Amino acid sequence: MAVENPFDQKRGYQFGIEIEGEIDSGSSTGSVSSILPALNDAFSDAASVGLILKMNSPGGSPVQAGIINDEIRRDRKLHPK
């Protein structure tokens, strides 16, 4: 059975970011310091046509979540595709 290549030069690909655990400054995957660089990579990659956030989190810091939300909105304005 043939498997399609997920990367298509004409259509691009979807960038995925996986976040496990609490959204908190002390989290290894759920902190602003780990998520913002990944978001910036996703939005600045010319071949990326979409972003998938896979989150398994019980919640956490509203401040950290707000910063992440603000960055997503800012990046969408800077990179409208």
ZIDA-V713050 format. One record per residue. N is the residue number from 0. OMEGA is omega in whole degrees, -180 to 180 (NA if undefined). Layout:
n=N omega=OMEGA
n=N omega=OMEGA
//
This chain:
n=0 omega=-180
n=1 omega=177
n=2 omega=179
n=3 omega=175
n=4 omega=-178
n=5 omega=180
n=6 omega=179
n=7 omega=-177
n=8 omega=-177
n=9 omega=-175
n=10 omega=-177
n=11 omega=-179
n=12 omega=178
n=13 omega=-179
n=14 omega=-179
n=15 omega=175
n=16 omega=-179
n=17 omega=-179
n=18 omega=179
n=19 omega=174
n=20 omega=-175
n=21 omega=174
n=22 omega=-172
n=23 omega=-179
n=24 omega=-180
n=25 omega=-177
n=26 omega=-180
n=27 omega=179
n=28 omega=-175
n=29 omega=179
n=30 omega=178
n=31 omega=-177
n=32 omega=177
n=33 omega=-176
n=34 omega=-176
n=35 omega=176
n=36 omega=178
n=37 omega=177
n=38 omega=180
n=39 omega=176
n=40 omega=-178
n=41 omega=-176
n=42 omega=-178
n=43 omega=179
n=44 omega=-176
n=45 omega=-179
n=46 omega=-179
n=47 omega=180
n=48 omega=-180
n=49 omega=-180
n=50 omega=176
n=51 omega=174
n=52 omega=177
n=53 omega=-174
n=54 omega=173
n=55 omega=-172
n=56 omega=176
n=57 omega=-177
n=58 omega=179
n=59 omega=-174
n=60 omega=177
n=61 omega=179
n=62 omega=179
n=63 omega=180
n=64 omega=179
n=65 omega=178
n=66 omega=179
n=67 omega=178
n=68 omega=179
n=69 omega=-180
n=70 omega=177
n=71 omega=180
n=72 omega=179
n=73 omega=-180
n=74 omega=178
n=75 omega=178
n=76 omega=-180
n=77 omega=-175
n=78 omega=179
n=79 omega=180
n=80 omega=NA
//
